[in-house]
Amino acid sequence: MDEQPEAVQEPQDGAAPGGTAGALDRRAELSEFLRTRRARLQPEDVGLSAFGRHRRVPGLRREELAQLAGVSVAYYTRLEQGNGRNVSAEVLDAIARALQLTDAEHAHLTHLAKPKAHKKKRSARPQQVRGALRQLIDTLDGIPAYVTGRRSDILVWNRMAAAVFGDWSELPAQERNWARMVFLRPDYRDRYVEWDQKAADIVSYLRMDAGCHPDDPLLSALVGELSVKSEEFRRLWATHDVKEKGHGVKRMRHPLVGELTLSFETFHLPDDHEQSLITYHAEPGSPSADALRLLASWGTDATRATTARP
């Protein structure tokens, strides 16, 4: 396995590199999330008749959403204004159904409306990766693999991941972060054929993280830094879209072997708080599979050549 730190060491005073420490406004997050989910639904989407040609609001009115959820307009209005105090799980379930939320969106709504007191303490812990997990990643010969933690931090990776994505050991620990790399490094923008989708995915993961850890100063600082430095990040952050890490296909431009089409799988690690193992593989017999074998045969030479300078 390539050189990696024992843990991502976080500032002891709560300050974050590239931004000001602080907390995300949970009430504002709840308000905007509900408003944007309501705005994307039209009356005909939920079986209601649209009266009049000109509606003054995009999507459903609050009155319509309250009717669908079986709550009073005043109650829903208070909730959309960010006042989730004492809201029951049953009411949140009804609102989630009315808004046609995905499982990830439903979980995000619950985190925003009913935060758990222990989350703040956990968010300050250094991110440790177990030795056995490191050994497992190292044994995945020919398979690019890495572990991510909170805030899209990259914690550990194997030699094949370095050959495909670049040698992250050459970066300071705080820069081994998918959000910073995707939005702030031109070489990563060029590397992804569908960069727009990769960027949207990263922001949606950060949104989920923000719902779980609204008091995380490092996350708040990261969002502030990217909002200042990247117009694309600001636009995507304002959508309030959320999703869980899952599986799919990524197409990448590799400086040595050309275009790669790789499937990825995400394995959530329940005993390792908020860490995920991500692996990549190519379809057997495909040009991408041949390219991965070629990169594996080149070893450290491929890793050095793959690492581009921004």
N, C-alpha and C positions, 0 to 999 in steps of 0.2 A: 504494500500500500504506500502511496506517496506521502510525503511529509505533511502531517496535519497536527493541529494543536490538540492537547488533551481535552480542552473545552473551549467554547467561545467565551472569552472573558469579557464581562460586561462592566461598564463603569460603576465603581462603587458608590459614587455620589449621585447616581441617577441621571447624570448628564449623558447625552447621546451625541456621537460624532455627527457633524453636519446638520444639527438642528438644536432646538431648545427643548429641554425636558418638559413634560406636562402630560395631561390626560386628554383623551378625546371626550367630547361632550356627549355623554350617553343619551341624554334627553333629545338633543338635536339629531343624533344618529337615528333614534327610534322614530322621531317625527318625519325625517326625510325618507327613511326606508318605507314607512307606510304610505307616504304621499306618492312616492315614485311607483310603488307597486299598484296603488289605486289608479294612477294615471295611465297605466299601460293596458287597462281593461276597458273595453267598450260595453255598453248595455247589452248589445246582442251577444257578446261573449258569455254572458251569465244568464241569458234567458229573459232579459228585461226589454221592454219597448223603449226606443229612443224617441221622446216627444220633442218635436221642434227640430228644425234644421240646424240652428245655431246654438251650440252649447258653449257656455262661457268657461268651462273648465275642460281640460283634456281628460278623457277617461271617465270613470264613474264619479258621481257626486258622493259626498259623505253620506247623504241621506240614503242613497241607493246601497252603499256598502253596509251601512248600519242595518238596513232592512234585510239584506242577505245574511248577515251574521247573527241576526236576532237580538241585537242590543239597541239601546236608545241612541238617537243622534248625539245627544249631549255626552253620553258615555264614550262613544267612539271619538268624538271631537277632542275630548280631554286626552284620550290615548294618542291620537295623532299629533297632539301638541306636545307630546313627550312625557305625559304624566301616566306612567305605567304602574304606579304604586297600588298594591293590593289587587292587581288584575289576576284573575284566576286562570289556571291552565285550560279550563274548559272554554273560557271566553277567547283565549289566544287560539285555541284549536278552531273555534268557529270563525274567527277572523281569517285565519290561515286558509280555511276551506273557501271562504268567500272571495279571497284574493287569488285563489288558485296557486298557492305557493308550492314550490318544490320542497322536498325534504330538507335540503340545505337552507332554503329561505325560511322554512318553519323553525328550524333550529336557531337560525340567526335572530328571528323575531323573539324567540323565547329568551335568548341570551341578553338581548337589549332590554326587554321588558322586565325580566326577573333575574338580574345578575346575581351570581353567587359570591358570597363574601370572601371565600378563600382564593379567588382568582388573582387578586392583586398581589398577594404574597408569593404565589407561584411564579408570576410573570417576572419576578426579579431574580430567580434562580439562574445560575450559570447552566449552560446546556451541555451536559455530559453525555457521552456515547459509551455504552458498555463495551468492554474489551472483547467479549464473545461476539458482539455484533460487528465489530471491526474485523475480526477474523473471518466471519461469514462473508462479508463483502469482498475480502481479499481472495477468497476461494472461488468466487464467481468468475472463473477464467473465461475470457472472451465475451463477457457480458458487462457493458457499462452500467455501473450502479453507484448510487450515492445516498446519503441520508440527509434529509432536511429537518430543521427544527422550526421554532417560532419565527415569525416575520420573514419567512422564506430564506432563512440562513442555511447555507450549505455547511454541514458539520464534518462529514468524512466522505471519502470517495475512493474508488479503486483505480488501478492503472488504466483500464479501458475507458473509464469516464474521462480521465485526463486526456487520453488520446482523441476522444471524440469532441469534448467541450473546451479543452485547453487546460493548462496546468494551474489549477487554483492555488497551489501552494506558493506561487509567486505573488499572490495578492495578499495584502494585509487582511487579517481575520474579518474586520468589519466590512470589507468590500466583497467577501465571499457570500453574496446575497443576490438571489435571483432578481429581485426588483431593481436593485441598483444596476446590475449588469444589463438587464434587458432595456431599461429606459435611459441609462447614462453612457453606455459603451457602444460606439458605432459598430464595432466588430460583431457584437451580438445582434444588432439590428440586421446586419448583412447575413448573419449565419442562418437565421430562420426564414424559410421561404414564406410561411404564413406568420410573419412577425406580429401582425395585428391581433391574431388569435392568441398567440403566446402572451402578448402584453395584457390582453383582456383577462386571460386566465390568472395571471399573476396578481392583478388587482383584485379579482374576485376572491382569491385565497387570502389576501391581506384583509379584505373586508370581513371575512369569517373570523380571522384572528382578532380583529378590532372588536367584534362583538363579544368574543370570549374574554378579551383583556383590554377593556377601555382605559384602564389606569396604567398601562404599560408605557413608561416614558420613552423607551427606545423605539417602540412602534410609532408613537406620536411624533417623535423626531424624524423617523424615516419618512412618514407620510408628509411632514412639513418640508423636508429636503426635496423630495421628489415633486411635490406640488410647485415648488419654486423653480426647479430646474427643468421640468418636462411638461409641456402643454398637453401632450397625449395622456400623461398620467392624470393631470387635473381633470380632463374630460372624462376619462374612464372612472375615476374616483367618484365623480358627481353622479354617476348612474346608480350607485348603491347596489350593483349586481353582486351576488355571492354564489359560490359553488364550492363543493368539496373536491379535493384532489382525487383523481380517479384513474382512468385508462384512456388510451387513444393512440393516435398516430401523429408523429412529427416529421416534417421534411426539413432537412438541414443542408446547407452548403458547406462542405468540408474543404479546407484549403489544399489537402493532399489527394483525397480520393473522390472529390466531386460531390454530387448530391446523394444524400442518404435518406432513405425512408425507413423509419424505425418505429415500432410499436412500443409503448411504455405501459407499465403497470405500477400502481401505487399500493404499497402494503403498509397499513397503519399499524404501529407498534404499541399495543395497549399497555404494556409494562414499562414503556419508555415515553414519558409524558410528552405528548404532542410532537413526536418524531415519526417520520415516514421514510420507508425504504422505497426508492424508485429505481426500477430496472428497465433497460432498453434491449430490444432484440429485433433482428431482421427476419423477414420471411425466408425460410430455408430455400436455398437454391437461387435466391434473388441476387441482383448485382450488389445490393446493400450488404447482404450476408458475405459476399466475396470481399467487399471493401472492409468490413469489420475484421475478417481473418487477416487481411493484409496489414491493417493497423496493428493488430495483435503481434504479428511477426516482426514488425519494425521496432516494437518496444519503446524505450525512452526516446529514441530519435523521432518517432511520430509525435510523442508528447511535446517535445521542444518545438517542432515545426508547426504544430497545431496552435500553440499559444500565440495569439496575435496581440499586437500592441494597439490600444485605442488611439 
